[in-house]
Amino acid sequence: MELLLNCSDSFNIAGLCSGDVAGKVLVHIWFVVSLLLVPLFLSVLYIGYKRWKKHPRSAVSHADVFFFNIVFVDLINVLATGLFFYVSSVKVLNDIGKGLTCFSNTAELFFHTLTCVERYLAVVHPIVYLRLKKRDGVLIRNISTDSINIAGLCSGEVLVHIWFVVSLLLVPLFLYVLYIGYRRWMKHPRSAVSNADVFIFNIIFVDLLGLLGFGLSLYVLSVKVLNDIGKGLTCFSNTAELFFHTLTCVERYLAVVHPIVYLRLKKRDGVLIRNISTEKEQRKHQTVWQLKPKNIDGQKALVPKSENGHRYKHDGLPVWCGYSSSRPLALADPKPRA
């Protein structure tokens, strides 16, 4: 079965969101909200421009550069959405809208990732962060920004191959983390493993399975059985990784917002709940990635069941946990009380 990897098919939002009346209403609401945010985007860019005109020789922080790029990409996304959904009669403009949608989605994801990395270095590795604020750090930032813009202009097929090659290069790191966990367990077999470590090890194992499945589904088209197995493993990996990330977010949320409950859950009852949750999610994934028969081009083929329902159902939980965890930290009084 030929795998569709071009940008217009892999990001076919219209097919996913506007299949029924409720989906169309959501699309229109989202576009109207985006239009209402355009003045805010323009004001942010204007403030940045005024600051640069006032102090042209002062260095711009990495976070501001990433933020301005995100705002610019959001403006492109508003234009792309309008062309994609509302100019279907003019094919050239509609295709331009699809391409801009693909570019904005890809670029925004990478810029948010760079923002997270920048915040991580500022908090966990402040010395390295201060070094990267100098000339070498600016050079790395500019190269990363240009690379993201170029990647956003690539087709979906090119991005898929790039992602697969990068994932292959990360395999030694995955195996090394598992090896460290195994050595730690062999050294202290009776000591309790933290919940976060269990979730991380499961995520890495699922990533390795997903990489194997993605390689089979992408490059082993001639052997139908292996190709179908690859599709099933890919579907399983995507769903399992989402659930384990959700469990990690819940664990971090409890550690920050409810520390007493978190300390209780580090004991026997918490380990039991963790193991039940892990096994329950793995069983649930088996029902998600089961193959179902489907007629494609007049031939029967096995296609993995979609996991979008489970994905959308749990998208809000990590966001809520992240917001609830960061809010008490932001409101904390940095001054010592008398």
Secondary structure by P-SEA (a helix, b strand, c coil): ccccccccccccccccccccaaaaaaaaaaaaaaaaaaaaaaaaaaaaaaaaaacccccccaaaaaaaaaaaaaaaaaaaaaaaccccccaaaaaaaaaaaaaaaaaaaaaaaaaaaaaaaacccaaaaaaaccaaaaaaaaaaaaaaaaaaaccaaaaaaaaaaaaaaaaaaaaaaaaaaaaaaaacccccccaaaaaaaaaaaaaaaaaaaaaaaccccccaaaaaaaaaaaaaaaaaaaaaaaaaaaaaaaacccaaaaaaaccaaaaaaaaaaaaaaaaaaaaaabbbbbbcccbbbbbcccaaaaaaaaaaaaaaaaaaaaaaaaaccccccc
